[in-house]
Amino acid sequence: MNTDQLAKKSISVVVDTPGWFDPFAKSLSDILCQQGHRAKFVRNYAEVDEGDIAFFLSCTRITPISILSRNEWNLVVHASDLPKGRGFSPLVWQILEGVNEIPVTMILMAEEVDAGDIVMQRQLKFQGHELNKEMRAKLGQSIVEMCVDFVKIPTPPARRIQAGTPSWYRRRHPQDSRIDPLKTIDSQFELFRVVDNDSYPAFFDYRGHRFIVRIDDAGKIPVETDQKKS
């Protein structure tokens, strides 16, 4: 067997719940297959093969130890500066806090949620106008690139223990998309940025009725030209 054959890996890309990350997970699996690896998209933990690497991406369930034993590397990518921001929807919560530079952290799976050693970290920067769909697209692409880069590493990467006091984000619910009709758009714009027009749209209650508000980015405002200038 030649060196190229030895370098090829068996990889599972696991997303345990249907959602926004599915297209990115499938893209990651396709890219890895194109590079000669044996990679597959996995929905159920029982389908995780014994192999080299398992990426658990956008997963919401606790992975059984028996599943983790099937691969040498079990990895998660989490959009926060761990141990700060463990838990659910870290990108959304940070945007709501007014943060537009988001650390994206790859860690080893551990028995405690989001507590594994850090093996890679990147920075995701937003300008402050991006809406949910665009932010998810940038995050999804960043996660794909990190996973591809990890597979390319010729030797095991250095790892570092998470340092500091953990903080936690709770799971978000549809009620978290409520806006206040008596407040300005400006004061609530970060909330408008993170709502999902289809799954959990912005809404407000007024005069005994509930109203749904859809937000889309129509692009940059054109620069006005003074036609009267000579």
Rosetta blueprint (number, residue, H / E / L):
1 M L
2 N L
3 T H
4 D H
5 Q H
6 L H
7 A H
8 K L
9 K L
10 S E
11 I E
12 S E
13 V E
14 V E
15 V L
16 D L
17 T L
18 P L
19 G L
20 W L
21 F L
22 D H
23 P H
24 F H
25 A H
26 K H
27 S H
28 L H
29 S H
30 D H
31 I H
32 L H
33 C H
34 Q H
35 Q L
36 G L
37 H L
38 R E
39 A E
40 K E
41 F E
42 V E
43 R L
44 N L
45 Y H
46 A H
47 E H
48 V L
49 D L
50 E L
51 G E
52 D E
53 I E
54 A E
55 F E
56 F E
57 L L
58 S L
59 C L
60 T L
61 R L
62 I L
63 T L
64 P L
65 I H
66 S H
67 I H
68 L H
69 S L
70 R L
71 N E
72 E E
73 W E
74 N E
75 L E
76 V E
77 V E
78 H E
79 A L
80 S L
81 D L
82 L L
83 P L
84 K L
85 G L
86 R E
87 G E
88 F L
89 S L
90 P H
91 L H
92 V H
93 W H
94 Q H
95 I H
96 L H
97 E L
98 G L
99 V L
100 N L
101 E E
102 I E
103 P E
104 V E
105 T E
106 M E
107 I E
108 L E
109 M L
110 A L
111 E L
112 E L
113 V L
114 D L
115 A L
116 G L
117 D L
118 I E
119 V E
120 M E
121 Q E
122 R E
123 Q E
124 L E
125 K E
126 F L
127 Q L
128 G L
129 H L
130 E L
131 L L
132 N H
133 K H
134 E H
135 M H
136 R H
137 A H
138 K H
139 L H
140 G H
141 Q H
142 S H
143 I H
144 V H
145 E H
146 M H
147 C H
148 V H
149 D H
150 F H
151 V H
152 K H
153 I L
154 P L
155 T L
156 P L
157 P L
158 A L
159 R L
160 R E
161 I L
162 Q L
163 A L
164 G L
165 T L
166 P L
167 S L
168 W E
169 Y E
170 R L
171 R L
172 R L
173 H L
174 P H
175 Q H
176 D H
177 S H
178 R E
179 I L
180 D L
181 P L
182 L L
183 K L
184 T L
185 I L
186 D H
187 S H
188 Q H
189 F H
190 E H
191 L H
192 F H
193 R H
194 V H
195 V L
196 D E
197 N L
198 D L
199 S L
200 Y E
201 P L
202 A E
203 F E
204 F E
205 D E
206 Y E
207 R L
208 G L
209 H E
210 R E
211 F E
212 I E
213 V E
214 R L
215 I L
216 D L
217 D L
218 A L
219 G L
220 K L
221 I L
222 P L
223 V L
224 E L
225 T L
226 D L
227 Q L
228 K L
229 K L
230 S L
